[in-house]
Amino acid sequence: MDLIACVVNDDQGGERRADLRADGVDGDGIRGVELPTGIALITVTPHGENTIVVAPEANHALWASDVDSCASVLTADNVGLAQLEVPLAAVQRALELAGERNA
């Protein structure tokens, strides 16, 4: 399994990379950045209403060029999953490349 992402260059980021490798994720598409790890805080009222506050930090360092440099993982043999906590330009580029390759 491959992952295209940005992870902070600190002990916490190193632990996340190790966790991913232990779970069988290839780390070649993960770029280290000098930004804090992002966080999302979710509050839920007793009535089930929620509010989510996101500080994206390292997640927002993922660019379309990062996707381009890892384009070889987007093949017809793969299924892609995109999440919208990264810049939309990176998601759009991944979808374009996946479509071109019948992923």
Biopython code that builds the backbone (N, CA, C, O; Angstrom):
import numpy as np
from Bio.PDB.StructureBuilder import StructureBuilder

atoms = [
    (1, "MET", "N", (0.848, -1.164, 0.000)),
    (1, "MET", "CA", (0.000, 0.000, 0.000)),
    (1, "MET", "C", (0.899, 1.235, 0.000)),
    (1, "MET", "O", (1.948, 1.253, 0.643)),
    (2, "ASP", "N", (0.477, 2.251, -0.722)),
    (2, "ASP", "CA", (1.238, 3.488, -0.824)),
    (2, "ASP", "C", (0.461, 4.628, -0.189)),
    (2, "ASP", "O", (-0.766, 4.592, -0.097)),
    (3, "LEU", "N", (1.198, 5.637, 0.244)),
    (3, "LEU", "CA", (0.599, 6.829, 0.829)),
    (3, "LEU", "C", (1.368, 8.035, 0.328)),
    (3, "LEU", "O", (2.598, 8.058, 0.365)),
    (4, "ILE", "N", (0.646, 9.027, -0.136)),
    (4, "ILE", "CA", (1.247, 10.299, -0.524)),
    (4, "ILE", "C", (0.824, 11.295, 0.542)),
    (4, "ILE", "O", (-0.361, 11.602, 0.669)),
    (5, "ALA", "N", (1.781, 11.802, 1.308)),
    (5, "ALA", "CA", (1.444, 12.655, 2.448)),
    (5, "ALA", "C", (2.652, 13.460, 2.904)),
    (5, "ALA", "O", (3.775, 13.233, 2.452)),
    (6, "CYS", "N", (2.405, 14.402, 3.803)),
    (6, "CYS", "CA", (3.460, 15.139, 4.483)),
    (6, "CYS", "C", (3.352, 14.847, 5.972)),
    (6, "CYS", "O", (2.259, 14.824, 6.538)),
    (7, "VAL", "N", (4.500, 14.624, 6.594)),
    (7, "VAL", "CA", (4.560, 14.327, 8.022)),
    (7, "VAL", "C", (5.651, 15.199, 8.626)),
    (7, "VAL", "O", (6.682, 15.440, 8.000)),
    (8, "VAL", "N", (5.422, 15.661, 9.821)),
    (8, "VAL", "CA", (6.372, 16.524, 10.502)),
    (8, "VAL", "C", (7.697, 15.790, 10.761)),
    (8, "VAL", "O", (7.708, 14.590, 11.035)),
    (9, "ASN", "N", (8.797, 16.520, 10.669)),
    (9, "ASN", "CA", (10.134, 15.966, 10.933)),
    (9, "ASN", "C", (10.458, 16.060, 12.423)),
    (9, "ASN", "O", (11.286, 16.880, 12.821)),
    (10, "ASP", "N", (9.829, 15.249, 13.235)),
    (10, "ASP", "CA", (10.142, 15.200, 14.658)),
    (10, "ASP", "C", (9.885, 13.786, 15.161)),
    (10, "ASP", "O", (9.583, 12.893, 14.369)),
    (11, "ASP", "N", (10.001, 13.574, 16.464)),
    (11, "ASP", "CA", (9.793, 12.234, 17.021)),
    (11, "ASP", "C", (8.396, 11.707, 16.723)),
    (11, "ASP", "O", (8.229, 10.533, 16.393)),
    (12, "GLN", "N", (7.392, 12.574, 16.839)),
    (12, "GLN", "CA", (6.020, 12.142, 16.573)),
    (12, "GLN", "C", (5.857, 11.718, 15.117)),
    (12, "GLN", "O", (5.225, 10.701, 14.832)),
    (13, "GLY", "N", (6.420, 12.487, 14.204)),
    (13, "GLY", "CA", (6.356, 12.119, 12.794)),
    (13, "GLY", "C", (7.085, 10.820, 12.522)),
    (13, "GLY", "O", (6.620, 9.998, 11.732)),
    (14, "GLY", "N", (8.231, 10.628, 13.172)),
    (14, "GLY", "CA", (8.969, 9.377, 13.031)),
    (14, "GLY", "C", (8.173, 8.186, 13.531)),
    (14, "GLY", "O", (8.201, 7.112, 12.932)),
    (15, "GLU", "N", (7.462, 8.384, 14.637)),
    (15, "GLU", "CA", (6.613, 7.308, 15.172)),
    (15, "GLU", "C", (5.486, 6.975, 14.206)),
    (15, "GLU", "O", (5.163, 5.803, 14.012)),
    (16, "ARG", "N", (4.878, 8.002, 13.593)),
    (16, "ARG", "CA", (3.795, 7.752, 12.627)),
    (16, "ARG", "C", (4.319, 6.987, 11.423)),
    (16, "ARG", "O", (3.656, 6.075, 10.930)),
    (17, "ARG", "N", (5.517, 7.356, 10.943)),
    (17, "ARG", "CA", (6.103, 6.634, 9.804)),
    (17, "ARG", "C", (6.364, 5.177, 10.173)),
    (17, "ARG", "O", (6.101, 4.276, 9.377)),
    (18, "ALA", "N", (6.880, 4.948, 11.376)),
    (18, "ALA", "CA", (7.140, 3.575, 11.831)),
    (18, "ALA", "C", (5.836, 2.791, 11.933)),
    (18, "ALA", "O", (5.778, 1.625, 11.542)),
    (19, "ASP", "N", (4.787, 3.430, 12.461)),
    (19, "ASP", "CA", (3.477, 2.780, 12.558)),
    (19, "ASP", "C", (2.972, 2.388, 11.169)),
    (19, "ASP", "O", (2.472, 1.282, 10.965)),
    (20, "LEU", "N", (3.112, 3.309, 10.225)),
    (20, "LEU", "CA", (2.655, 3.033, 8.863)),
    (20, "LEU", "C", (3.433, 1.881, 8.241)),
    (20, "LEU", "O", (2.844, 0.994, 7.623)),
    (21, "ARG", "N", (4.764, 1.891, 8.402)),
    (21, "ARG", "CA", (5.583, 0.788, 7.856)),
    (21, "ARG", "C", (5.171, -0.538, 8.478)),
    (21, "ARG", "O", (5.085, -1.552, 7.785)),
    (22, "ALA", "N", (4.912, -0.536, 9.800)),
    (22, "ALA", "CA", (4.497, -1.764, 10.485)),
    (22, "ALA", "C", (3.161, -2.280, 9.945)),
    (22, "ALA", "O", (2.886, -3.479, 9.986)),
    (23, "ASP", "N", (2.341, -1.367, 9.442)),
    (23, "ASP", "CA", (1.046, -1.744, 8.869)),
    (23, "ASP", "C", (1.122, -2.020, 7.372)),
    (23, "ASP", "O", (0.092, -2.213, 6.725)),
    (24, "GLY", "N", (2.341, -2.042, 6.813)),
    (24, "GLY", "CA", (2.514, -2.394, 5.418)),
    (24, "GLY", "C", (2.409, -1.235, 4.440)),
    (24, "GLY", "O", (2.240, -1.456, 3.241)),
    (25, "VAL", "N", (2.508, -0.002, 4.930)),
    (25, "VAL", "CA", (2.432, 1.163, 4.050)),
    (25, "VAL", "C", (3.828, 1.530, 3.592)),
    (25, "VAL", "O", (4.742, 1.684, 4.402)),
    (26, "ASP", "N", (3.985, 1.669, 2.281)),
    (26, "ASP", "CA", (5.257, 2.106, 1.703)),
    (26, "ASP", "C", (5.418, 3.591, 2.005)),
    (26, "ASP", "O", (4.516, 4.376, 1.713)),
    (27, "GLY", "N", (6.528, 3.983, 2.572)),
    (27, "GLY", "CA", (6.741, 5.366, 2.969)),
    (27, "GLY", "C", (7.415, 6.239, 1.938)),
    (27, "GLY", "O", (7.757, 7.381, 2.245)),
    (28, "ASP", "N", (7.623, 5.748, 0.718)),
    (28, "ASP", "CA", (8.329, 6.529, -0.293)),
    (28, "ASP", "C", (7.598, 7.814, -0.680)),
    (28, "ASP", "O", (8.234, 8.778, -1.105)),
    (29, "GLY", "N", (6.290, 7.840, -0.540)),
    (29, "GLY", "CA", (5.512, 9.021, -0.904)),
    (29, "GLY", "C", (5.286, 9.990, 0.235)),
    (29, "GLY", "O", (4.519, 10.943, 0.100)),
    (30, "ILE", "N", (5.951, 9.753, 1.363)),
    (30, "ILE", "CA", (5.778, 10.624, 2.525)),
    (30, "ILE", "C", (6.950, 11.599, 2.587)),
    (30, "ILE", "O", (8.108, 11.191, 2.669)),
    (31, "ARG", "N", (6.634, 12.892, 2.545)),
    (31, "ARG", "CA", (7.662, 13.927, 2.619)),
    (31, "ARG", "C", (7.658, 14.550, 4.001)),
    (31, "ARG", "O", (6.602, 14.912, 4.521)),
    (32, "GLY", "N", (8.830, 14.676, 4.594)),
    (32, "GLY", "CA", (8.969, 15.322, 5.891)),
    (32, "GLY", "C", (8.963, 16.828, 5.740)),
    (32, "GLY", "O", (9.545, 17.363, 4.796)),
    (33, "VAL", "N", (8.305, 17.520, 6.667)),
    (33, "VAL", "CA", (8.204, 18.978, 6.626)),
    (33, "VAL", "C", (8.516, 19.563, 7.998)),
    (33, "VAL", "O", (8.418, 18.882, 9.019)),
    (34, "GLU", "N", (8.889, 20.820, 7.999)),
    (34, "GLU", "CA", (9.210, 21.531, 9.237)),
    (34, "GLU", "C", (8.000, 22.317, 9.725)),
    (34, "GLU", "O", (8.080, 23.528, 9.931)),
    (35, "LEU", "N", (6.896, 21.634, 9.907)),
    (35, "LEU", "CA", (5.659, 22.209, 10.426)),
    (35, "LEU", "C", (5.132, 21.302, 11.516)),
    (35, "LEU", "O", (5.460, 20.116, 11.528)),
    (36, "PRO", "N", (4.332, 21.811, 12.429)),
    (36, "PRO", "CA", (3.743, 20.945, 13.456)),
    (36, "PRO", "C", (2.761, 19.938, 12.856)),
    (36, "PRO", "O", (2.250, 20.129, 11.753)),
    (37, "THR", "N", (2.515, 18.890, 13.587)),
    (37, "THR", "CA", (1.487, 17.930, 13.216)),
    (37, "THR", "C", (0.130, 18.603, 13.334)),
    (37, "THR", "O", (-0.120, 19.346, 14.284)),
    (38, "GLY", "N", (-0.736, 18.347, 12.378)),
    (38, "GLY", "CA", (-2.080, 18.920, 12.424)),
    (38, "GLY", "C", (-2.927, 18.258, 13.500)),
    (38, "GLY", "O", (-2.605, 17.180, 13.999)),
    (39, "ILE", "N", (-4.005, 18.926, 13.840)),
    (39, "ILE", "CA", (-4.910, 18.403, 14.854)),
    (39, "ILE", "C", (-6.332, 18.817, 14.521)),
    (39, "ILE", "O", (-6.557, 19.889, 13.959)),
    (40, "ALA", "N", (-7.277, 17.982, 14.861)),
    (40, "ALA", "CA", (-8.693, 18.315, 14.714)),
    (40, "ALA", "C", (-9.371, 18.065, 16.057)),
    (40, "ALA", "O", (-9.236, 16.993, 16.647)),
    (41, "LEU", "N", (-10.090, 19.057, 16.520)),
    (41, "LEU", "CA", (-10.841, 18.943, 17.767)),
    (41, "LEU", "C", (-12.324, 18.884, 17.428)),
    (41, "LEU", "O", (-12.841, 19.733, 16.702)),
    (42, "ILE", "N", (-12.998, 17.877, 17.959)),
    (42, "ILE", "CA", (-14.412, 17.686, 17.658)),
    (42, "ILE", "C", (-15.193, 17.754, 18.962)),
    (42, "ILE", "O", (-14.906, 17.026, 19.912)),
    (43, "THR", "N", (-16.190, 18.642, 18.993)),
    (43, "THR", "CA", (-17.081, 18.713, 20.153)),
    (43, "THR", "C", (-18.467, 18.259, 19.710)),
    (43, "THR", "O", (-18.878, 18.507, 18.577)),
    (44, "VAL", "N", (-19.180, 17.594, 20.610)),
    (44, "VAL", "CA", (-20.525, 17.108, 20.313)),
    (44, "VAL", "C", (-21.445, 17.512, 21.457)),
    (44, "VAL", "O", (-21.156, 17.259, 22.627)),
    (45, "THR", "N", (-22.555, 18.142, 21.100)),
    (45, "THR", "CA", (-23.527, 18.537, 22.119)),
    (45, "THR", "C", (-24.331, 17.311, 22.555)),
    (45, "THR", "O", (-24.290, 16.275, 21.892)),
    (46, "PRO", "N", (-25.053, 17.425, 23.658)),
    (46, "PRO", "CA", (-25.905, 16.300, 24.073)),
    (46, "PRO", "C", (-26.956, 15.935, 23.025)),
    (46, "PRO", "O", (-27.499, 14.831, 23.053)),
    (47, "HIS", "N", (-27.250, 16.868, 22.089)),
    (47, "HIS", "CA", (-28.237, 16.609, 21.039)),
    (47, "HIS", "C", (-27.610, 16.053, 19.766)),
    (47, "HIS", "O", (-28.295, 15.870, 18.760)),
    (48, "GLY", "N", (-26.312, 15.787, 19.812)),
    (48, "GLY", "CA", (-25.642, 15.185, 18.669)),
    (48, "GLY", "C", (-25.095, 16.154, 17.645)),
    (48, "GLY", "O", (-24.548, 15.719, 16.631)),
    (49, "GLU", "N", (-25.220, 17.448, 17.869)),
    (49, "GLU", "CA", (-24.644, 18.438, 16.960)),
    (49, "GLU", "C", (-23.145, 18.499, 17.191)),
    (49, "GLU", "O", (-22.687, 18.466, 18.334)),
    (50, "ASN", "N", (-22.375, 18.590, 16.105)),
    (50, "ASN", "CA", (-20.925, 18.641, 16.304)),
    (50, "ASN", "C", (-20.313, 19.877, 15.664)),
    (50, "ASN", "O", (-20.866, 20.476, 14.741)),
    (51, "THR", "N", (-19.172, 20.224, 16.183)),
    (51, "THR", "CA", (-18.350, 21.293, 15.633)),
    (51, "THR", "C", (-16.940, 20.743, 15.524)),
    (51, "THR", "O", (-16.437, 20.112, 16.453)),
    (52, "ILE", "N", (-16.308, 20.984, 14.390)),
    (52, "ILE", "CA", (-14.946, 20.506, 14.172)),
    (52, "ILE", "C", (-14.061, 21.717, 13.898)),
    (52, "ILE", "O", (-14.346, 22.525, 13.015)),
    (53, "VAL", "N", (-12.990, 21.826, 14.664)),
    (53, "VAL", "CA", (-12.000, 22.878, 14.467)),
    (53, "VAL", "C", (-10.709, 22.191, 14.041)),
    (53, "VAL", "O", (-10.202, 21.311, 14.737)),
    (54, "VAL", "N", (-10.180, 22.605, 12.880)),
    (54, "VAL", "CA", (-8.998, 21.947, 12.328)),
    (54, "VAL", "C", (-7.851, 22.943, 12.212)),
    (54, "VAL", "O", (-8.023, 24.049, 11.700)),
    (55, "ALA", "N", (-6.685, 22.538, 12.692)),
    (55, "ALA", "CA", (-5.430, 23.253, 12.448)),
    (55, "ALA", "C", (-4.594, 22.306, 11.593)),
    (55, "ALA", "O", (-3.943, 21.417, 12.141)),
    (56, "PRO", "N", (-4.589, 22.465, 10.268)),
    (56, "PRO", "CA", (-4.024, 21.461, 9.367)),
    (56, "PRO", "C", (-2.511, 21.308, 9.419)),
    (56, "PRO", "O", (-2.010, 20.193, 9.273)),
    (57, "GLU", "N", (-1.780, 22.374, 9.619)),
    (57, "GLU", "CA", (-0.315, 22.368, 9.721)),
    (57, "GLU", "C", (0.344, 21.522, 8.630)),
    (57, "GLU", "O", (0.278, 21.887, 7.457)),
    (58, "ALA", "N", (0.979, 20.397, 8.989)),
    (58, "ALA", "CA", (1.739, 19.591, 8.018)),
    (58, "ALA", "C", (0.863, 19.110, 6.860)),
    (58, "ALA", "O", (1.349, 18.987, 5.736)),
    (59, "ASN", "N", (-0.402, 18.841, 7.111)),
    (59, "ASN", "CA", (-1.291, 18.391, 6.038)),
    (59, "ASN", "C", (-1.365, 19.404, 4.903)),
    (59, "ASN", "O", (-1.514, 19.029, 3.740)),
    (60, "HIS", "N", (-1.262, 20.673, 5.235)),
    (60, "HIS", "CA", (-1.385, 21.707, 4.204)),
    (60, "HIS", "C", (-0.094, 21.938, 3.430)),
    (60, "HIS", "O", (-0.028, 22.837, 2.592)),
    (61, "ALA", "N", (0.915, 21.148, 3.699)),
    (61, "ALA", "CA", (2.172, 21.252, 2.954)),
    (61, "ALA", "C", (2.210, 20.298, 1.766)),
    (61, "ALA", "O", (3.206, 20.261, 1.043)),
    (62, "LEU", "N", (1.155, 19.534, 1.550)),
    (62, "LEU", "CA", (1.100, 18.596, 0.428)),
    (62, "LEU", "C", (0.654, 19.344, -0.825)),
    (62, "LEU", "O", (-0.416, 19.953, -0.846)),
    (63, "TRP", "N", (1.481, 19.294, -1.866)),
    (63, "TRP", "CA", (1.219, 20.032, -3.088)),
    (63, "TRP", "C", (1.018, 19.096, -4.271)),
    (63, "TRP", "O", (1.328, 17.907, -4.199)),
    (64, "ALA", "N", (0.501, 19.642, -5.344)),
    (64, "ALA", "CA", (0.320, 18.861, -6.573)),
    (64, "ALA", "C", (1.653, 18.276, -7.032)),
    (64, "ALA", "O", (1.685, 17.174, -7.579)),
    (65, "SER", "N", (2.741, 18.990, -6.818)),
    (65, "SER", "CA", (4.056, 18.477, -7.223)),
    (65, "SER", "C", (4.443, 17.237, -6.418)),
    (65, "SER", "O", (5.155, 16.374, -6.931)),
    (66, "ASP", "N", (3.987, 17.131, -5.164)),
    (66, "ASP", "CA", (4.225, 15.914, -4.376)),
    (66, "ASP", "C", (3.502, 14.737, -5.017)),
    (66, "ASP", "O", (4.037, 13.631, -5.092)),
    (67, "VAL", "N", (2.292, 14.984, -5.474)),
    (67, "VAL", "CA", (1.514, 13.937, -6.145)),
    (67, "VAL", "C", (2.198, 13.545, -7.448)),
    (67, "VAL", "O", (2.315, 12.359, -7.755)),
    (68, "ASP", "N", (2.651, 14.535, -8.216)),
    (68, "ASP", "CA", (3.352, 14.243, -9.467)),
    (68, "ASP", "C", (4.575, 13.368, -9.239)),
    (68, "ASP", "O", (4.845, 12.459, -10.024)),
    (69, "SER", "N", (5.313, 13.636, -8.173)),
    (69, "SER", "CA", (6.537, 12.863, -7.917)),
    (69, "SER", "C", (6.242, 11.426, -7.497)),
    (69, "SER", "O", (7.140, 10.585, -7.499)),
    (70, "CYS", "N", (5.011, 11.142, -7.142)),
    (70, "CYS", "CA", (4.619, 9.783, -6.725)),
    (70, "CYS", "C", (3.604, 9.173, -7.689)),
    (70, "CYS", "O", (2.937, 8.196, -7.349)),
    (71, "ALA", "N", (3.485, 9.735, -8.870)),
    (71, "ALA", "CA", (2.451, 9.315, -9.820)),
    (71, "ALA", "C", (2.517, 7.831, -10.167)),
    (71, "ALA", "O", (1.508, 7.248, -10.562)),
    (72, "SER", "N", (3.678, 7.217, -10.027)),
    (72, "SER", "CA", (3.812, 5.807, -10.413)),
    (72, "SER", "C", (2.945, 4.881, -9.557)),
    (72, "SER", "O", (2.670, 3.753, -9.966)),
    (73, "VAL", "N", (2.513, 5.330, -8.390)),
    (73, "VAL", "CA", (1.675, 4.465, -7.545)),
    (73, "VAL", "C", (0.217, 4.484, -7.993)),
    (73, "VAL", "O", (-0.578, 3.650, -7.559)),
    (74, "LEU", "N", (-0.136, 5.434, -8.861)),
    (74, "LEU", "CA", (-1.515, 5.544, -9.322)),
    (74, "LEU", "C", (-1.667, 4.732, -10.597)),
    (74, "LEU", "O", (-1.451, 5.237, -11.699)),
    (75, "THR", "N", (-2.043, 3.466, -10.436)),
    (75, "THR", "CA", (-2.166, 2.555, -11.570)),
    (75, "THR", "C", (-3.541, 1.906, -11.584)),
    (75, "THR", "O", (-4.300, 2.013, -10.620)),
    (76, "ALA", "N", (-3.850, 1.241, -12.669)),
    (76, "ALA", "CA", (-5.135, 0.555, -12.796)),
    (76, "ALA", "C", (-5.292, -0.543, -11.751)),
    (76, "ALA", "O", (-6.409, -0.987, -11.487)),
    (77, "ASP", "N", (-4.193, -0.983, -11.156)),
    (77, "ASP", "CA", (-4.259, -2.027, -10.134)),
    (77, "ASP", "C", (-4.614, -1.469, -8.758)),
    (77, "ASP", "O", (-4.823, -2.236, -7.818)),
    (78, "ASN", "N", (-4.686, -0.161, -8.631)),
    (78, "ASN", "CA", (-4.881, 0.460, -7.324)),
    (78, "ASN", "C", (-6.210, 1.182, -7.212)),
    (78, "ASN", "O", (-6.809, 1.599, -8.204)),
    (79, "VAL", "N", (-6.641, 1.312, -5.992)),
    (79, "VAL", "CA", (-7.797, 2.132, -5.652)),
    (79, "VAL", "C", (-7.255, 3.324, -4.884)),
    (79, "VAL", "O", (-6.435, 3.163, -3.981)),
    (80, "GLY", "N", (-7.706, 4.512, -5.236)),
    (80, "GLY", "CA", (-7.252, 5.714, -4.544)),
    (80, "GLY", "C", (-8.281, 6.191, -3.546)),
    (80, "GLY", "O", (-9.486, 6.046, -3.753)),
    (81, "LEU", "N", (-7.796, 6.753, -2.474)),
    (81, "LEU", "CA", (-8.655, 7.357, -1.462)),
    (81, "LEU", "C", (-8.100, 8.740, -1.177)),
    (81, "LEU", "O", (-6.928, 8.877, -0.826)),
    (82, "ALA", "N", (-8.919, 9.755, -1.322)),
    (82, "ALA", "CA", (-8.483, 11.125, -1.067)),
    (82, "ALA", "C", (-9.284, 11.680, 0.094)),
    (82, "ALA", "O", (-10.481, 11.424, 0.227)),
    (83, "GLN", "N", (-8.602, 12.445, 0.931)),
    (83, "GLN", "CA", (-9.305, 13.127, 2.003)),
    (83, "GLN", "C", (-9.055, 14.611, 1.849)),
    (83, "GLN", "O", (-8.031, 15.022, 1.303)),
    (84, "LEU", "N", (-9.968, 15.400, 2.319)),
    (84, "LEU", "CA", (-9.941, 16.819, 2.016)),
    (84, "LEU", "C", (-9.325, 17.666, 3.130)),
    (84, "LEU", "O", (-9.726, 18.813, 3.329)),
    (85, "GLU", "N", (-8.374, 17.118, 3.842)),
    (85, "GLU", "CA", (-7.634, 17.893, 4.833)),
    (85, "GLU", "C", (-6.287, 18.323, 4.285)),
    (85, "GLU", "O", (-5.427, 18.792, 5.031)),
    (86, "VAL", "N", (-6.104, 18.163, 2.991)),
    (86, "VAL", "CA", (-4.904, 18.621, 2.289)),
    (86, "VAL", "C", (-5.368, 19.626, 1.238)),
    (86, "VAL", "O", (-6.560, 19.678, 0.933)),
    (87, "PRO", "N", (-4.460, 20.426, 0.675)),
    (87, "PRO", "CA", (-4.881, 21.392, -0.331)),
    (87, "PRO", "C", (-5.620, 20.733, -1.500)),
    (87, "PRO", "O", (-5.231, 19.670, -1.983)),
    (88, "LEU", "N", (-6.687, 21.388, -1.937)),
    (88, "LEU", "CA", (-7.502, 20.827, -3.017)),
    (88, "LEU", "C", (-6.709, 20.627, -4.302)),
    (88, "LEU", "O", (-7.031, 19.734, -5.085)),
    (89, "ALA", "N", (-5.684, 21.437, -4.536)),
    (89, "ALA", "CA", (-4.860, 21.259, -5.743)),
    (89, "ALA", "C", (-4.190, 19.890, -5.747)),
    (89, "ALA", "O", (-4.046, 19.279, -6.805)),
    (90, "ALA", "N", (-3.778, 19.399, -4.576)),
    (90, "ALA", "CA", (-3.156, 18.072, -4.495)),
    (90, "ALA", "C", (-4.190, 16.981, -4.751)),
    (90, "ALA", "O", (-3.906, 16.004, -5.445)),
    (91, "VAL", "N", (-5.383, 17.145, -4.196)),
    (91, "VAL", "CA", (-6.452, 16.167, -4.417)),
    (91, "VAL", "C", (-6.836, 16.150, -5.895)),
    (91, "VAL", "O", (-6.975, 15.084, -6.495)),
    (92, "GLN", "N", (-7.005, 17.333, -6.474)),
    (92, "GLN", "CA", (-7.372, 17.422, -7.889)),
    (92, "GLN", "C", (-6.319, 16.755, -8.769)),
    (92, "GLN", "O", (-6.661, 16.033, -9.706)),
    (93, "ARG", "N", (-5.051, 16.990, -8.474)),
    (93, "ARG", "CA", (-3.984, 16.390, -9.290)),
    (93, "ARG", "C", (-3.997, 14.868, -9.149)),
    (93, "ARG", "O", (-3.821, 14.153, -10.136)),
    (94, "ALA", "N", (-4.202, 14.375, -7.942)),
    (94, "ALA", "CA", (-4.270, 12.925, -7.737)),
    (94, "ALA", "C", (-5.411, 12.320, -8.528)),
    (94, "ALA", "O", (-5.247, 11.268, -9.147)),
    (95, "LEU", "N", (-6.569, 12.972, -8.515)),
    (95, "LEU", "CA", (-7.720, 12.463, -9.261)),
    (95, "LEU", "C", (-7.456, 12.491, -10.768)),
    (95, "LEU", "O", (-7.823, 11.559, -11.484)),
    (96, "GLU", "N", (-6.817, 13.567, -11.246)),
    (96, "GLU", "CA", (-6.475, 13.632, -12.666)),
    (96, "GLU", "C", (-5.552, 12.480, -13.076)),
    (96, "GLU", "O", (-5.803, 11.787, -14.062)),
    (97, "LEU", "N", (-4.487, 12.291, -12.305)),
    (97, "LEU", "CA", (-3.531, 11.227, -12.623)),
    (97, "LEU", "C", (-4.160, 9.852, -12.512)),
    (97, "LEU", "O", (-3.908, 8.982, -13.345)),
    (98, "ALA", "N", (-4.975, 9.651, -11.488)),
    (98, "ALA", "CA", (-5.643, 8.358, -11.326)),
    (98, "ALA", "C", (-6.567, 8.075, -12.502)),
    (98, "ALA", "O", (-6.629, 6.950, -12.998)),
    (99, "GLY", "N", (-7.280, 9.099, -12.943)),
    (99, "GLY", "CA", (-8.170, 8.935, -14.094)),
    (99, "GLY", "C", (-7.408, 8.608, -15.368)),
    (99, "GLY", "O", (-7.837, 7.765, -16.156)),
    (100, "GLU", "N", (-6.273, 9.279, -15.568)),
    (100, "GLU", "CA", (-5.454, 9.014, -16.752)),
    (100, "GLU", "C", (-4.921, 7.582, -16.750)),
    (100, "GLU", "O", (-4.683, 7.004, -17.810)),
    (101, "ARG", "N", (-4.735, 7.017, -15.570)),
    (101, "ARG", "CA", (-4.149, 5.680, -15.438)),
    (101, "ARG", "C", (-5.193, 4.609, -15.143)),
    (101, "ARG", "O", (-4.838, 3.460, -14.878)),
    (102, "ASN", "N", (-6.466, 4.965, -15.185)),
    (102, "ASN", "CA", (-7.572, 4.031, -14.890)),
    (102, "ASN", "C", (-7.483, 3.436, -13.494)),
    (102, "ASN", "O", (-7.884, 2.293, -13.273)),
    (103, "ALA", "N", (-6.961, 4.208, -12.558)),
    (103, "ALA", "CA", (-6.901, 3.718, -11.166)),
    (103, "ALA", "C", (-8.292, 3.719, -10.580)),
    (103, "ALA", "O", (-8.475, 3.345, -9.421)),
]
sb = StructureBuilder()
sb.init_structure("model")
sb.init_model(0)
sb.init_chain("A")
sb.init_seg("    ")
for serial, (resi, resn, name, xyz) in enumerate(atoms, 1):
    if name == "N":
        sb.init_residue(resn, " ", resi, " ")
    sb.init_atom(name, np.array(xyz, "f"), 0.0, 1.0, " ", f" {name:<3s}", serial, name[0])
structure = sb.get_structure()
